[in-house]
Amino acid sequence: MSTEPTIEIREMCLEDVQQVISIEREIFLFPWSPGNFSDSIRSGYVCRTIAEESTILGYGITMMSLEEAHILTLGVSANWQKQGLGRMLIEYFANYARIEGAKSIWLDVRESNQGAISLYKKMGFIHVAIRKGYYPAMWGREDALVMKLEL
Ligand SMILES: CC(C)(COP(=O)(O)OP(=O)(O)OC[C@H]1O[C@@H](n2cnc3c(N)ncnc32)[C@H](O)[C@@H]1OP(=O)(O)O)[C@@H](O)C(=O)NCCC(=O)NCCS
């Protein structure tokens, strides 16, 4: 019998918010608040963690509408980045959305976030629009790239 710890994707619950928020603050310059996460859980958004036993390594939140799904946030703890977890979360959300009948999955990303953009492109997302000045930035505002994956 294998005793290797397994990494799995689970539903995010309110008790997870503390761990999620500490990753959020580590990896984002403009982090979501704990209330943003708990409201997302209470609103019935698809809130998931990726975890090894009781340790949360990453998370993502997706909002479903009739024909489209929107990834609202996605993050992997700094020590665990570039090990395939971000890809696992996106594949999970894409499959979930497909099963629910969505035709496409969308996300916004800062134009300076070349790491995330290259991951999304590798996964088949295409850049479809720009939202001018969508994000706060250290000096002024920053544009968002709107990206879409056909399911
Ligand atoms: C973006 C993020 C979620 C990606 O998660 P991750 O677990 O590091 O990504 P993965 O290991 O699954 O990478 C998947 C692919 O994308 C590529 N990739 C990931 N990060 C990259 C980077 N910084 N630069 C270049 N390529 C990158 C990987 O090389 C990999 O390609 P491969 O499968 O062909 O080897 C994670 O880096 C993160 O949390 N960043 C900070 C927060 C953030 O920017 N979130 C996204 C907001 S839109």
The ligand as an SDF file (V2000), in Angstrom:
LIG
                    3D

 48 50  0  0  0  0  0  0  0  0999 V2000
   -0.1980   31.6850  -12.5510 C   0  0  0  0  0  0  0  0  0  0  0  0
   -0.1630   30.4780  -11.6170 C   0  0  0  0  0  0  0  0  0  0  0  0
   -1.5650   30.2010  -11.0740 C   0  0  0  0  0  0  0  0  0  0  0  0
    0.3050   29.2660  -12.4420 C   0  0  0  0  0  0  0  0  0  0  0  0
    0.3150   28.1270  -11.6100 O   0  0  0  0  0  0  0  0  0  0  0  0
    1.5440   27.1250  -11.6240 P   0  0  0  0  0  0  0  0  0  0  0  0
    1.1740   25.9700  -10.7610 O   0  0  0  0  0  0  0  0  0  0  0  0
    2.7890   27.8590  -11.2840 O   0  0  0  0  0  0  0  0  0  0  0  0
    1.5970   26.7130  -13.1820 O   0  0  0  0  0  0  0  0  0  0  0  0
    1.9150   25.2730  -13.7810 P   0  0  0  0  0  0  0  0  0  0  0  0
    3.0940   24.6840  -13.0940 O   0  0  0  0  0  0  0  0  0  0  0  0
    0.6840   24.4500  -13.7990 O   0  0  0  0  0  0  0  0  0  0  0  0
    2.3340   25.7030  -15.2540 O   0  0  0  0  0  0  0  0  0  0  0  0
    1.7120   25.1830  -16.3720 C   0  0  0  0  0  0  0  0  0  0  0  0
    2.4710   25.6500  -17.5960 C   0  0  0  0  0  0  0  0  0  0  0  0
    2.5960   27.0750  -17.6360 O   0  0  0  0  0  0  0  0  0  0  0  0
    3.9600   27.4560  -17.6570 C   0  0  0  0  0  0  0  0  0  0  0  0
    4.2220   28.5200  -16.7140 N   0  0  0  0  0  0  0  0  0  0  0  0
    3.7220   28.6430  -15.4700 C   0  0  0  0  0  0  0  0  0  0  0  0
    4.2330   29.7460  -14.8640 N   0  0  0  0  0  0  0  0  0  0  0  0
    5.0890   30.2930  -15.7640 C   0  0  0  0  0  0  0  0  0  0  0  0
    5.9470   31.4350  -15.7420 C   0  0  0  0  0  0  0  0  0  0  0  0
    6.0280   32.2310  -14.6580 N   0  0  0  0  0  0  0  0  0  0  0  0
    6.6680   31.6980  -16.8480 N   0  0  0  0  0  0  0  0  0  0  0  0
    6.6020   30.9120  -17.9540 C   0  0  0  0  0  0  0  0  0  0  0  0
    5.8150   29.8230  -18.0190 N   0  0  0  0  0  0  0  0  0  0  0  0
    5.0750   29.5180  -16.9500 C   0  0  0  0  0  0  0  0  0  0  0  0
    4.7360   26.2620  -17.1850 C   0  0  0  0  0  0  0  0  0  0  0  0
    6.0010   26.2230  -17.8000 O   0  0  0  0  0  0  0  0  0  0  0  0
    3.8690   25.0920  -17.5760 C   0  0  0  0  0  0  0  0  0  0  0  0
    4.1320   24.6720  -18.8810 O   0  0  0  0  0  0  0  0  0  0  0  0
    4.3930   23.1150  -19.1850 P   0  0  0  0  0  0  0  0  0  0  0  0
    3.1810   22.3930  -18.6310 O   0  0  0  0  0  0  0  0  0  0  0  0
    4.4990   23.0700  -20.6620 O   0  0  0  0  0  0  0  0  0  0  0  0
    5.6380   22.8050  -18.4540 O   0  0  0  0  0  0  0  0  0  0  0  0
    0.8360   30.6900  -10.4380 C   0  0  0  0  0  0  0  0  0  0  0  0
    2.1110   30.9240  -10.9450 O   0  0  0  0  0  0  0  0  0  0  0  0
    0.4500   31.8180   -9.5010 C   0  0  0  0  0  0  0  0  0  0  0  0
   -0.2940   31.6030   -8.5460 O   0  0  0  0  0  0  0  0  0  0  0  0
    0.9650   33.0370   -9.7440 N   0  0  0  0  0  0  0  0  0  0  0  0
    0.6970   34.1900   -8.8820 C   0  0  0  0  0  0  0  0  0  0  0  0
   -0.7580   34.5880   -8.9060 C   0  0  0  0  0  0  0  0  0  0  0  0
   -1.2740   34.7900  -10.3140 C   0  0  0  0  0  0  0  0  0  0  0  0
   -0.6390   35.4370  -11.1240 O   0  0  0  0  0  0  0  0  0  0  0  0
   -2.4650   34.2220  -10.5900 N   0  0  0  0  0  0  0  0  0  0  0  0
   -3.1240   34.3450  -11.8900 C   0  0  0  0  0  0  0  0  0  0  0  0
   -3.9350   35.5830  -11.9290 C   0  0  0  0  0  0  0  0  0  0  0  0
   -4.7910   35.7150  -13.4820 S   0  0  0  0  0  0  0  0  0  0  0  0
  1  2  1  0
  2  3  1  0
  2  4  1  0
  2 36  1  0
  4  5  1  0
  5  6  1  0
  6  7  2  0
  6  8  1  0
  6  9  1  0
  9 10  1  0
 10 11  2  0
 10 12  1  0
 10 13  1  0
 13 14  1  0
 14 15  1  0
 15 16  1  0
 15 30  1  0
 16 17  1  0
 17 18  1  0
 17 28  1  0
 18 19  1  0
 18 27  1  0
 19 20  2  0
 20 21  1  0
 21 22  1  0
 21 27  2  0
 22 23  1  0
 22 24  2  0
 24 25  1  0
 25 26  2  0
 26 27  1  0
 28 29  1  0
 28 30  1  0
 30 31  1  0
 31 32  1  0
 32 33  2  0
 32 34  1  0
 32 35  1  0
 36 37  1  0
 36 38  1  0
 38 39  2  0
 38 40  1  0
 40 41  1  0
 41 42  1  0
 42 43  1  0
 43 44  2  0
 43 45  1  0
 45 46  1  0
 46 47  1  0
 47 48  1  0
M  END
$$$$
